[in-house]
């Protein structure tokens, strides 16, 4: 989501839709923070909840974006006072732009953390495969390791 692209459709929203958009952008930013914290703290239930809320916010933002096309047809040039008052004012548009820019930065951090987590999982998987290849089968240590890694990998 690029800020210029966002601004083009945001300006076609009604004031109420723009406020809703801003609330979802801020909520999504909070959920990205929460998800990153959950990953760092290894709190899987909190991560799942955060991802669910992220999906809901993204769904609402998508609905607003697609709905803004219909709004553009209804208020093409804001020729009437009622239509002008229904448009997004510059202060609200600036808040949305700022929230979008913050969200883009958080998204980059979130992507980097997820990439790092994926690389860590690949390394652990390789370590596990190598350990299993060189350990005597049926040993107690291997059975314990297999059980703990299977449980751990299922959670991830």
C-alpha positions in Angstrom: 0.0 0.0 0.0 1.7 3.1 -1.2 0.8 6.5 0.4 0.1 8.2 -2.9 -2.2 5.4 -4.0 -3.9 5.5 -0.6 -4.5 9.2 -0.8 -6.1 8.9 -4.2 -8.9 6.7 -2.9 -9.1 8.1 0.6 -10.1 11.5 -0.8 -13.2 9.9 -2.3 -14.4 8.6 1.1 -17.0 10.3 3.1 -15.8 11.8 6.4 -17.3 8.9 8.4 -15.6 6.4 6.1 -12.3 8.3 6.4 -12.5 8.2 10.2 -13.2 4.5 10.0 -10.2 4.1 7.7 -8.0 6.0 10.1 -9.2 3.9 13.0 -8.5 0.7 11.1 -5.0 1.9 10.0 -4.1 2.8 13.6 -5.6 -0.5 14.8 -3.6 -2.5 12.2 -0.4 -0.7 13.3 -1.2 -1.7 16.9 -1.8 -5.3 15.9 1.5 -5.4 14.0 3.3 -4.2 17.1 1.4 -6.8 19.2 2.3 -9.6 16.7 6.0 -8.7 16.8 5.9 -8.7 20.5 4.1 -12.0 20.6 6.8 -13.5 18.3 9.6 -12.2 20.5 7.9 -13.5 23.6 6.9 -16.8 21.9 3.2 -16.3 22.8 1.4 -18.3 20.1 -2.2 -17.6 21.2 -1.5 -13.9 21.3 0.1 -14.1 17.8 -2.9 -16.0 16.4 -5.3 -13.4 17.9 -3.3 -10.6 16.4 -3.2 -12.2 13.0 -7.0 -12.6 13.1 -7.4 -8.9 14.0 -5.0 -7.9 11.2 -7.1 -9.9 8.7 -10.3 -8.2 9.9 -8.7 -4.7 9.7 -7.3 -5.4 6.2 -10.7 -6.7 5.1 -12.4 -3.6 6.3 -9.8 -1.4 4.6 -10.3 -3.3 1.4 -14.1 -2.8 1.6 -13.6 0.9 2.2 -11.3 1.1 -0.8 -13.7 -0.7 -3.1 -16.6 1.3 -1.7 -14.8 4.6 -2.3 -15.2 4.0 -6.1 -19.0 4.1 -5.6 -18.6 7.2 -3.5 -16.6 8.9 -6.2 -19.5 8.5 -8.6 -22.0 9.9 -6.1 -19.8 13.0 -5.2 -17.8 13.7 -8.4 -16.9 17.4 -7.9 -18.5 18.4 -4.6 -20.7 21.0 -6.3 -23.2 21.3 -3.5 -22.5 22.4 0.2 -23.8 19.0 1.4 -21.4 17.2 -0.9 -18.5 19.4 0.1 -19.1 18.7 3.8 -19.1 15.0 3.1 -15.6 15.0 1.6 -12.5 14.3 3.6 -10.9 17.5 5.0 -7.1 18.0 4.6 -6.4 17.5 8.3 -8.0 14.1 8.3 -6.3 13.2 5.0 -3.0 14.2 6.6 -3.7 11.9 9.6 -4.5 9.1 7.2 -1.3 9.7 5.3 0.8 9.7 8.5 -0.9 6.5 9.7 -0.2 4.9 6.4 3.5 5.9 6.4 3.8 4.5 10.0 2.1 1.3 8.9 4.5 0.9 6.0 7.5 1.2 8.3 6.0 -1.3 10.8 5.2 -3.6 8.0 8.8 -3.6 6.9 9.9 -4.5 10.4 7.3 -7.2 10.7 8.4 -8.7 7.4 12.0 -8.7 8.5 11.1 -10.4 11.8 9.0 -13.0 9.9 11.9 -13.6 7.5 14.3 -14.0 10.4 11.9 -16.4 12.1 11.7 -18.5 8.9 15.4 -18.6 8.6 15.7 -19.7 12.2 13.2 -22.5 11.6 15.2 -23.7 8.6 18.4 -23.8 10.6 16.7 -25.7 13.5 15.2 -28.1 11.0 18.6 -28.7 9.4 20.1 -29.2 12.9 17.4 -31.7 13.7 17.9 -33.7 10.5 21.6 -33.8 11.0 21.2 -34.8 14.7 18.9 -37.6 13.7 21.2 -38.9 11.0 24.2 -39.3 13.3 22.5 -40.5 16.5 21.8 -44.1 17.2 18.1 -44.8 16.6 15.9 -45.6 19.5 18.1 -43.7 22.0 16.3 -41.9 24.8 17.9 -38.6 24.0 16.7 -38.8 20.4 13.2 -39.8 21.3 13.0 -36.8 23.7 14.4 -34.5 21.1 12.0 -35.8 18.5 9.0 -35.3 20.8 10.0 -31.8 21.8 10.7 -30.7 18.2 7.5 -32.2 16.8 5.5 -30.4 19.5 7.4 -27.2 18.9 7.1 -27.3 15.1 3.4 -28.0 15.3 3.0 -24.8 17.3 4.8 -22.8 14.8 
